[in-house]
Amino acid sequence: MSTRPAGSATVSARIHARSDKVSEGTMRAVCYDRQGAAGEVLRVREVPTPEPATGEVRVRIRYSGVNPGDIKKRSGWLGSTMPYPRVIPHSDGAGVIDAAGEGVDPGRIGQRVWVYGAQSYRPFGTAAEWTVVPSALAVRLPDQVSDEVGACLGIPGITAHRAVLGDGPVDGATVLVHGVLGGVGNLAAQLAHRAGATVIGTTRRRADLQARPPRGVDHLVALDVDDPVDAILGLAPDGVNRIVEVAFSDNVDLDAAVLRNDGIIAAYATRDGRPALPFWPMLFGNATIRLLGSDDFPAQAKQQAARDLTSAASDGSLTIDISTPMPLEQAADAHERVTAGTRARVLLHTRYVSLEASTSSDCRRRGG
Ligand SMILES: NC(=O)c1ccc[n+]([C@@H]2O[C@H](COP(=O)([O-])OP(=O)(O)OC[C@H]3O[C@@H](n4cnc5c(N)ncnc54)[C@H](OP(=O)(O)O)[C@@H]3O)[C@@H](O)[C@H]2O)c1
């Protein structure tokens, strides 16, 4: 599905009027110069339009994806400090390549791409009209995949991919995905299903069982039922082969109880940073704990994930709930939404997106 702007005359006039206010060689970007609350530190500023260095491409951004990790960086989570004097947040996005640096095929200019890692070990991310990234981090978007879906694939998709497939194929396996209604969990379920696994998803509240199970989930279990271990073992009597874990400290006892011998817990988050775990039962079960830090996945793993995610979106295997994209000026609201734990993905849009795309009601977007 293409979500290129349908655009009305009134809208484009308004958009161009706004663009005239930006001086030549500058762009509008969401910036922060110190960490703090979203409303206090996020500002839209006019900053120099970046030029691609050797090996880089410049992407004219249409959508910028907001993730919990962006909120953590902005707010100084775990004592992190400002890595650069000024940060343009967000690593994920989608847009069109409009300049190529030395050593990059100029044929890439004009290509629609999704972007990952733009603000990982780099100061200036995608919450701007342009960003520059190493060419490999701008992945061609097939025609049938929307820009909005592209902007949702980076951090959650690459993390989900490694959690599910980082230890080899899952065809015929049973994969337990905690927090399956969340950004990472939802993509993990869909990738596991596409790879041939039976997927058991969990949600924290039984009220969620009334909704249709999310795509890719064969069985949905609420963790607040009387005996969730029993419920999971009722579905997988021999236990599960892999667990995709978003709350290691909360769930590790349950995980140990349902993990099959030689199984793997792939954890990408925890509530308690020093979790206690049932060591002996896990040892007797030959459990492996794989911890995931997506900023530092091997480049090859990220590239494989990018290829697989693009294919999955392209062949229609991914459905992503996306709320109405918000303009750059509403970046603070967008961050607050993510902090509040919205279930639909949160995007910012730039002035290159038509009013129609930016004001459509909340919608479910399919990759292909
Ligand atoms: N390590 C990494 O590289 C990496 C990469 C991506 C994200 N993360 C981190 O992972 C976390 C989730 O990211 P996200 O983008 O998926 O966020 P999200 O869209 O807000 O989803 C969070 C999900 O976690 C679930 N959850 C929270 N506590 C739980 C618990 N005790 N048991 C079971 N499920 C629980 C929620 O379940 P309900 O829906 O039932 O409320 C929700 O579905 C964030 O802290 C993020 O920073 C880490």
The ligand as a Tripos MOL2 file, in Angstrom:
@<TRIPOS>MOLECULE
LIG
   48    52     1     0     0
SMALL
NO_CHARGES

@<TRIPOS>ATOM
      1 N1         17.0660   -3.8230   24.7590 N.am      1 LIG1
      2 C1         16.7240   -3.2550   23.6180 C.2       1 LIG1
      3 O1         17.4900   -3.1750   22.6570 O.2       1 LIG1
      4 C2         15.3510   -2.7160   23.4880 C.ar      1 LIG1
      5 C3         14.7930   -2.5250   22.2090 C.ar      1 LIG1
      6 C4         13.4810   -2.0650   22.1390 C.ar      1 LIG1
      7 C5         12.7900   -1.7630   23.2980 C.ar      1 LIG1
      8 N2         13.3950   -1.9230   24.4960 N.ar      1 LIG1
      9 C6         12.6740   -1.6330   25.7310 C.3       1 LIG1
     10 O2         11.6480   -2.5910   25.8590 O.3       1 LIG1
     11 C7         10.5330   -2.0270   26.4990 C.3       1 LIG1
     12 C8          9.2900   -2.2380   25.6510 C.3       1 LIG1
     13 O3          9.4420   -1.5770   24.4100 O.3       1 LIG1
     14 P1          8.2020   -1.4810   23.4180 P.3       1 LIG1
     15 O4          8.5950   -0.5600   22.3370 O.co2     1 LIG1
     16 O5          7.7010   -2.8230   23.0690 O.co2     1 LIG1
     17 O6          7.1610   -0.7550   24.3910 O.3       1 LIG1
     18 P2          5.5830   -0.7750   24.3950 P.3       1 LIG1
     19 O7          5.0510   -0.7020   23.0100 O.co2     1 LIG1
     20 O8          5.1720    0.2720   25.3690 O.co2     1 LIG1
     21 O9          5.1800   -2.2120   24.9690 O.3       1 LIG1
     22 C9          5.4870   -2.6050   26.2450 C.3       1 LIG1
     23 C10         4.8210   -3.9370   26.4840 C.3       1 LIG1
     24 O10         5.4100   -4.4990   27.6380 O.3       1 LIG1
     25 C11         4.4170   -5.1950   28.3210 C.3       1 LIG1
     26 N3          4.7700   -5.3750   29.7210 N.ar      1 LIG1
     27 C12         5.2000   -4.4530   30.5890 C.ar      1 LIG1
     28 N4          5.4270   -5.0160   31.7820 N.ar      1 LIG1
     29 C13         5.1350   -6.3260   31.6500 C.ar      1 LIG1
     30 C14         5.1690   -7.4300   32.5210 C.ar      1 LIG1
     31 N5          5.5360   -7.2790   33.7890 N.pl3     1 LIG1
     32 N6          4.8270   -8.6500   32.0400 N.ar      1 LIG1
     33 C15         4.4350   -8.7960   30.7570 C.ar      1 LIG1
     34 N7          4.3720   -7.7800   29.8800 N.ar      1 LIG1
     35 C16         4.7210   -6.5680   30.3300 C.ar      1 LIG1
     36 C17         3.1580   -4.3670   28.1460 C.3       1 LIG1
     37 O11         2.1000   -5.2570   28.2970 O.3       1 LIG1
     38 P3          0.5520   -4.8670   28.3370 P.3       1 LIG1
     39 O12         0.2050   -4.5590   26.9160 O.co2     1 LIG1
     40 O13        -0.1420   -6.0650   28.8230 O.co2     1 LIG1
     41 O14         0.4420   -3.6720   29.2370 O.co2     1 LIG1
     42 C18         3.3300   -3.8360   26.7320 C.3       1 LIG1
     43 O15         2.6540   -4.6400   25.8090 O.3       1 LIG1
     44 C19        10.8810   -0.5670   26.7210 C.3       1 LIG1
     45 O16        11.3840   -0.4400   28.0380 O.3       1 LIG1
     46 C20        11.9730   -0.3040   25.7250 C.3       1 LIG1
     47 O17        12.8280    0.7470   26.0880 O.3       1 LIG1
     48 C21        14.6370   -2.4040   24.6310 C.ar      1 LIG1
@<TRIPOS>BOND
     1     1     2 1
     2     2     3 2
     3     2     4 1
     4     4     5 ar
     5     4    48 ar
     6     5     6 ar
     7     6     7 ar
     8     7     8 ar
     9     8     9 1
    10     8    48 ar
    11     9    10 1
    12     9    46 1
    13    10    11 1
    14    11    12 1
    15    11    44 1
    16    12    13 1
    17    13    14 1
    18    14    15 2
    19    14    16 1
    20    14    17 1
    21    17    18 1
    22    18    19 2
    23    18    20 1
    24    18    21 1
    25    21    22 1
    26    22    23 1
    27    23    24 1
    28    23    42 1
    29    24    25 1
    30    25    26 1
    31    25    36 1
    32    26    27 ar
    33    26    35 ar
    34    27    28 ar
    35    28    29 ar
    36    29    30 ar
    37    29    35 ar
    38    30    31 1
    39    30    32 ar
    40    32    33 ar
    41    33    34 ar
    42    34    35 ar
    43    36    37 1
    44    36    42 1
    45    37    38 1
    46    38    39 2
    47    38    40 1
    48    38    41 1
    49    42    43 1
    50    44    45 1
    51    44    46 1
    52    46    47 1
@<TRIPOS>SUBSTRUCTURE
     1 LIG1         1 GROUP 0 **** ****
